[in-house]
Amino acid sequence: QSALTQPPSASGSPGQSVTISCSGTSSDVGGSNYVSWYQQHPGKPPKLLISEVNQRPSGVPNRFSGSKSGNTASLTVSGLQAEDEADYYCSSGTATNTYVFGTGTKLTVL
Amino acid sequence: QVQLQESGPGLVKPSGTLSLTCSVSGASNYWWGWVRQPPGKGLEWIGDIHYNGGTNYNPSLKSRVTISRDDSENQVSLKLMSATAADTAVYFCVTSPGWYKINFWGQGMLVSVYS
C-alpha cells in the first residue's frame, strides 16, 4: 500500500486559516469513512485531532476541522496559534482492513 | 486511564529479530497495535491485534512481522525478523476503542539496527 500524499509544508500567520490536503485512492480515503488526522510536536507521540473524517475527540479545539471530497481529505486549522506549529499526518482505513498514514505536513506559524 | 509503556532492547544486530513488548493498562477490550517512525521521517503503521486474536499487518512488513497479545499479563508484543538498518525507528505502542483511529499512544522507543 502507498502512503497518502500530503504537501510537505504549509504556513500561515497567527489568526489566519490554513488547509492541509491528503490525497488517496478509492481503496482508502475515497472508500472509507475512517479518515483521521494527527498532530505531532517534536519528540512527542502524535495526538488524535480528527477521526471519522470530521469528528473531534473530547478536548480538541473546534479550530480544527476535517472534511472529505472524493479521494481527498482536508484538515483546516482556523485562527492559527503559535502552538499549532507541528507536523500533521492524515490516515485512513483501507479496503483490505489495513491502515495507511499520509506523508506528513510541517505546519509553520509565521 | 489508558497507559502504554514500550520496553525491549534498544539495539538489534542486522539480520536479527527486533522484539518489543508493551504493557497496557486501562484498555483491556481494545485493539492493540504498533506504529513506527524512522528518525526525521513519517509514520508507518505496522499492524494490530484485536481482542479476539485477529491480526492485520502492513503488507510491506507482513512476511517479517508477528504481533501477539497476552491478556492475562496485559501485554502486546512485536517481533520483526531479519532486521536491517531500514528498521531503525521509534516504535510506538498504540490502542483505541474504535476502528481505524488511534486515541492512545505510548511514548515510543528508539530501536537501532546496526552491527
Chai-1 contact restraints between the chains, C-beta under 6 A:
chainA,res_idxA,chainB,res_idxB,connection_type,confidence,min_distance_angstrom,max_distance_angstrom,comment,restraint_id
A,Q1,B,P59,contact,1.0,0.0,6.0,A-B,restraint_1
A,Y34,B,W99,contact,1.0,0.0,6.0,A-B,restraint_2
A,Y34,B,Y100,contact,1.0,0.0,6.0,A-B,restraint_3
A,S36,B,K101,contact,1.0,0.0,6.0,A-B,restraint_4
A,P45,B,F92,contact,1.0,0.0,6.0,A-B,restraint_5
A,P45,B,W105,contact,1.0,0.0,6.0,A-B,restraint_6
A,P45,B,G108,contact,1.0,0.0,6.0,A-B,restraint_7
A,L48,B,N103,contact,1.0,0.0,6.0,A-B,restraint_8
A,S51,B,K101,contact,1.0,0.0,6.0,A-B,restraint_9
A,Y89,B,L43,contact,1.0,0.0,6.0,A-B,restraint_10
A,G93,B,Y100,contact,1.0,0.0,6.0,A-B,restraint_11
A,N97,B,N56,contact,1.0,0.0,6.0,A-B,restraint_12
A,T98,B,N56,contact,1.0,0.0,6.0,A-B,restraint_13
A,Y99,B,W45,contact,1.0,0.0,6.0,A-B,restraint_14
A,Y99,B,Y100,contact,1.0,0.0,6.0,A-B,restraint_15
A,F101,B,L43,contact,1.0,0.0,6.0,A-B,restraint_16
A,T103,B,G42,contact,1.0,0.0,6.0,A-B,restraint_17
A,G104,B,G42,contact,1.0,0.0,6.0,A-B,restraint_18
